[in-house]
Amino acid sequence: MIKFEIDSSSEGIEIYLDGIGVNELISYLDFIKRKQEHMHLVVGAELTESANPNSNITVKHVKLIYIE
């Protein structure tokens, strides 16, 4: 599970990961580093969308960008 949320102050991001999600995120970061590329993470594919028990807002799209 990988989930990004905008926090209730709208000034921060909270990232929720389980063990598999940690490994997946590491592999995505390794991929963009090796390829000097970018990658889109979207709800329903790489990102999980689940009910928020708090007042946070689910981020539906994250773009990881490699820069030198």
ChimeraX attribute file (.defattr): number of C-alpha atoms within 10 A of each C-alpha:
attribute: neighborCount
match mode: 1-to-1
recipient: residues
	/A:1	16
	/A:2	20
	/A:3	22
	/A:4	21
	/A:5	19
	/A:6	16
	/A:7	16
	/A:8	13
	/A:9	9
	/A:10	10
	/A:11	7
	/A:12	10
	/A:13	16
	/A:14	15
	/A:15	12
	/A:16	13
	/A:17	16
	/A:18	11
	/A:19	9
	/A:20	11
	/A:21	17
	/A:22	14
	/A:23	14
	/A:24	16
	/A:25	16
	/A:26	11
	/A:27	12
	/A:28	18
	/A:29	17
	/A:30	13
	/A:31	15
	/A:32	16
	/A:33	15
	/A:34	10
	/A:35	9
	/A:36	12
	/A:37	13
	/A:38	15
	/A:39	14
	/A:40	13
	/A:41	18
	/A:42	16
	/A:43	17
	/A:44	9
	/A:45	9
	/A:46	18
	/A:47	20
	/A:48	20
	/A:49	18
	/A:50	9
	/A:51	9
	/A:52	10
	/A:53	6
	/A:54	8
	/A:55	11
	/A:56	17
	/A:57	16
	/A:58	20
	/A:59	18
	/A:60	15
	/A:61	13
	/A:62	15
	/A:63	10
	/A:64	14
	/A:65	13
	/A:66	16
	/A:67	9
	/A:68	4
